[in-house]
Amino acid sequence: MNSQNQALERPLASAGPTNSQNARLLRFATYAAVSVAGLLIVAKLAAWFLTDSVSILSSLMDSVLDVGASLVNMYAVAHALTPADREHRFGHGKAEALAGLAQSAFISGSALFLLAEAVQRLIEPRAITRDEIGITVMVLSLVLTIALVLFQRHVVKKTNSVAIAADSVHYRGDIAANLGVILALVLAGRFGWIYADAVVALIVAAYILVGAWGIIRSALDQLMDRELPEDQRLRIQQIAMAHDQVVNVHDMRTRSSGVQSFIQLHMELDGDLTLLQSHEIADQVEAAILDVFPDAEVIIHQDPAGLEEWHPDLP
């Protein structure tokens, strides 16, 4: 057997992070998000009482909804990691997408509330008091949020979790929002531009709505079984075709559910091979695919090369 086929037979134990490692990362990411948002609620609530800033109120409302969304996320991730059972043979991964839709509802609600408050403050502007306290709290919020987003990025890179990615979207939005609130406090408190407070709140609300739309699209893609990205589909095909006895690959179908991917394909082989030989080749190709997609479930159907079959006319 040549070196190419030997590479296809590498043990699965060497294939990247294990499911248990991913599960620990996902759970820790949800705990971190809830903890950070909870801490910031307390700090921002105190800052709002002391400053009467609508931009701080906007940030406070965002943190309150962050906690709600992250709690939904915590439950969804825990449920999505539940192994497949008799009633759910494909697992519970789509709970993550449902959590994403719930998060988008939370986020959209917060944005609409902020729009109403910001418009009211534009009509009836108020001076900002004790702006230095507000700035201190918002700097603390900025540092903690950046640390959380960096950790979430690491988790998404390792697990491809839709729920954590969705959670990270609005926390990334929080970074921009925190910077905007700091700017508003400086302009209103130090330079007397009282309209800055409301203007920043309007911008934050618009940014939140854009983030909510992105979460909705991502969740719907998973719920509607959208194909994996084209570069991943091409990589799967290249892995299968790398085996010197694979003639062609067709009728490939892919989808994702939570952290798990599902890959199905038809593989054309020499018609003179025995059933046992075809099965061994399919096992080797499956192992090679799992080496790159360790959390995937792979189903391979073997076809005799040149056999005329009807398949749906899919791109």
Secondary structure, 3 states (H helix, E strand, C coil): CCHHHHHHCCCHHHCCCCHHHHHHHHHHHHHHHHHHHHHHHHHHHHHHHHHCCHHHHHHHHHHHHHHHHHHHHHHHHHHHCCCCCCCCCCCCCCHHHHHHHHHHHHHHHHHHHHHHHHHHHHHCCCCCCCHHHHHHHHHHHHHHHHHHHHHHHHHHHHHCCHHHHHHHHHHHHHHHHHHHHHHHHHHHHHCCCCHHHHHHHHHHHHHHHHHHHHHHHHHHHHHCCCCCCHHHHHHHHHHHHCCCCCCEEEEEEEEEECCEEEEEEEEEECCCCCHHHHHHHHHHHHHHHHHHCCCEEEEEEEEECCCCCCCCCCC
